Amino acid sequence: MLEVHQFPCLSDNYGFLLHDPVSLETACIDTPDADAYLREAAGRGWQITQIWNTHWHPDHAGGNAAIKAATGCVVVAPEVDASKIEAIDRMVKHGDVVSLGGYSAQMIDVGGHTKGHVAYHVPEAGMAFVGDALFALGCGRMFEGTAPQFWASLLRLKALPPQTMLYCAHEYTASNARFALHADPDNRELAAYAEEIATRRAKDQPTVPTKLDRELAANPFLRADDLMLQTRWGGGDAIATFAALRAAKDTF
């Protein structure tokens, strides 16, 4: 089975090393901190062979050049964001496949946070690395995309198997939970989830990864097609509801 090593980076990022124990290949999922990635890989005796970038922001691709110089790894990055990413060897888009040993990751277009953001879905392992497109109880800010684009991206993630583990790039969950309770105050699943999050964060425990089925029940951004949320926020249209929720979160 694939192994995921998760560790904190920078102020609130998570670093992920994805390792295939058969082929001994290891992929960095984004590169917020080159020194941290190299140190964590060396500590586990893993050789970095690939980098999989989700989008161009420096806290996701800023370590590419240093890690490639140290390891000779192959850098995979989204085609639309490629002009802003260093050291790319292969550009990918929606529907493309990359391999790590005997495992394949499918590219999902999740543009909205940036125009070219992609997620890496590994069906056989039941996991998806979603960068800043989706967070536990939240989603990324809409810096470059449009509400229709971002909602279409979230629909692609909603369509994954419900047991998929989502590896989000930041520990934003406590803040997201406060907004979610404001946005959807009558949601019992959300209330229970928020209590669990508070307990975990009080113990300095991570809230990532999260499972898709739980997000489908409690994450207001994935529930913009819910009639009750539409009545509260958007007047009967999923895109308008998503846009209203995103705008409200930006100033919450």
Buried (B, 14 or more C-beta within 10 A) or exposed (E): EBEBBBBBBBEEBBBBBBBBEEEEBBBBBBBBBBEBBBEBBEEEEBEBBBBBBBBBBEBBBBBBBBBBEBBEBBBBBBBBBBEBBBBBEBBBEBEBEBEBBEBBBBBBBBBBBBBBBBBBBBBEBBBBBBBBBBBBBBBBEBEBBBBEBBBBBBEBBBEBEEEBBBBBBBBBBBBBBBBBBEBBEEBEEBBEBBEEBBEBBEEEEBBBBBBBEBBBBBBBBBBBBBEEBBEBBBEEBBBBBBBBBBEBBEEE
